[in-house]
Amino acid sequence: MVAAGFSATPRHATYDVVIIGGAIMGSSTAWFLTDNPDFNGRVLVIERDPNYEFCSTAHTNSCIRQQFSTELNVRISQFGADFYTNLRTRMGNDPRVPELAIRSFGYLYLADTQSFADVLRDNMKVQHACGAATRLLTADQIKAAYPFYNLDDIVLGSINTHNEGYFDGATMFDWWKRQARERGVEYIHNEVAAINRSGNRVTSVTLKSGESIACGQLVNATGPRAAITARMAGLDLPVEPRKRFTYIFTAAHPLDVDLPLTIDPSGVHVRENGGGTYMAGGHADVDPAVDPTDFAMDHGLWQNHIWPAVAARIPQFEAVKVQSEWAGHYAYNTLDHNAILGPHPEVSNFVFQNGFSGHGLQQSPAMGRAMSEWLTYGGYRSLDMTPFHYDRILAGQPILERAVI
């Protein structure tokens, strides 16, 4: 059944750019192409789930942070924050576009060892060099600002409360789709059944409905399904779906200040959600790849792992009630948990936009801009994204990012 407002059949037989996947990354790229005055090609977005019920974008916790350990990742998030907080201006002062702001309760990393405390210190130097407002806090300083924490095992914390916290990524996503379509990008409800090559170039895609669509460049923006898409072109990609579980709960004794997104040493995270509710999340100790259609809950995880860690850190959360819960997927890059971007070194018109490992929503503005630059100029005009290129995958040389959640 074709989703309302979407055709299953493309209007043309050939496109300059075909984007497989119309969720946050595909739509960001589509919109930025329309916003680039030097691009005048025809763009097709192929989306298998136009209701976006099962995409990672729909299951995100929708937060943004600058607390990374590499300069490039910090700069990417800074652009994302600037784009989001100036959304109407960025989108041509369209009066329909809302004015948005980040709810900057910040991320609070808690270190329970001197070695991790040293990592936070080193990370802060990188962040400060980029202009981020990260602060290091002793356990006593954390206690003074947030007296509800149990900090008996904590030696240091790291927090930034400027442009770091919750943002309404769904609204940004909706406007990218809407404006891209209004500007001529064609979205269809269909699925790619085959990617066809002639030597070292992709020539066309075959749709599940049977049509063959020629393309100048092909963008893989299929999230947790990225490796499946790459295999259609005979390419390997170290990206797999990994389950991440989220819980919304109320507390019998709510906190009287905003709760930062707290990254506990246990790996569990918990944050303010608004309206008297809180959000917690994490994954099981055994974290295998799953089928991309598997969204089943692990009902023992909350009771056995998530809630005990939350209650141990915040004793006021010993009495809570779960209001809702869901499982989503990280598009998990097994090499280094960082983006895989840009062209394949041999199949140069097959372009990756994959492997964001939970950072996709916050990185999507910079990644869409970068893709539009590559597709238009064959190079980057703003942030140099070449460190994320596929060459490092072939060489087995990971990017060391020490602030992965």
Buried (B, 14 or more C-beta within 10 A) or exposed (E): EEBEEBEBEBEEEBBBBBBBBBBBBBBBBBBBBBBBEEBEEBBBBBBBBBEBEBBBBBBBBBBBBBBBBBBBBBBBBBBBBEBBBEBBEBBEEBEEBEEBEBBBBBBBBBBBEEEBBEBBEEBBEBBEEBEBBBBBBBBEBBBEBBEBBEBEEBBBBBBBBBBBBBBBBBBBBBBBBBBBBEBEBBBBBBBBEEBBBEEEBBBBBBBEBEBEBBBBBBBBBBBBBBBBBBEBBEBEBBBBBBBBBBBBBBBEEBBEEBBBBBBBBBBBBBBBBEEEBBBBBBBBEEBEBBEBEEBEEBEEBBEEBBBBBBBBBBEBBBEBEBEEBBBBBBBBBBBBBBBBBBBBEEBBBBBBBBBBBBBBBBBBBBBBBBBBBBBBEEEBBEBEBBBBBBBBBEEEEBBEBEBBB
